[in-house]
Amino acid sequence: MKKRVHLVFRTDLVQKPLTWEMSKKFDIIFNVRRAKITEKTGESVLELEGDEPTLDAAIAWLKSQGVHVDPVTHDTMEG
């Protein structure tokens, strides 16, 4: 199963490798569809691949780390 998510990282989270940590903790594959990272904020759109319970757990973990997570309902590569 695949899910696309939009992530927003606070200033104190920008330097942490949370996407990598998530992929190791939950054995999922991620594909960066778009990203914009500065010293003050980070924003990315990821396509996550794995079984549904694992994806849900990974998303919950990101939220518990302070990452704002929203589902993506359109193709971010369009237009």
ABEGO torsion letter per residue (X at the ends): XBBBBBBBBBAAAAABBAAAAAAAAAGBBBBBABBBBBAABBBBBBBBBEBAAAAAAAAAAAAAAGBBBBBBABBAABX
